[in-house]
Amino acid sequence: MVIRPFWIEKINSAWRKRPIVWFTGVRRTGKTTIAKMFLIVGCLS
């Protein structure tokens, strides 16, 4: 899995503003993959 620092920072900044982050988009665009990547990075930190 490719770690994408841009999206990690976007999600972190959204979490600082609100306690819930909602991923929206059309099917098969990588929403679940980004969420899994964020969990892996969070566990490694």
C-alpha positions in Angstrom: 0.0 0.0 0.0 1.3 3.4 -0.9 1.4 5.9 1.9 0.0 9.2 0.7 1.1 12.1 3.0 -1.2 14.6 1.3 -4.3 12.7 2.3 -3.0 12.0 5.8 -2.5 15.7 6.4 -6.0 16.5 5.0 -7.6 13.9 7.2 -5.7 15.1 10.3 -6.7 18.7 9.7 -10.3 17.7 9.2 -10.2 15.8 12.5 -8.8 18.8 14.3 -11.8 20.8 13.2 -14.5 18.1 13.8 -14.6 14.8 15.6 -16.0 12.9 12.6 -14.6 12.8 9.1 -16.9 11.6 6.2 -15.5 10.2 3.0 -17.7 10.7 0.0 -17.3 10.0 -3.6 -18.4 7.7 -6.4 -17.9 3.9 -6.3 -14.4 2.5 -6.6 -12.4 5.7 -6.1 -10.3 4.5 -3.2 -12.3 5.8 -0.1 -11.8 2.5 1.8 -8.1 2.3 0.7 -7.5 5.8 2.1 -9.2 4.9 5.4 -7.1 1.7 5.7 -3.9 3.6 4.9 -4.8 6.2 7.6 -5.3 3.4 10.2 -2.0 1.8 9.3 -0.1 5.1 9.5 -1.9 5.9 12.8 -0.8 2.6 14.3 2.8 3.1 13.2 3.0 6.6 14.8 
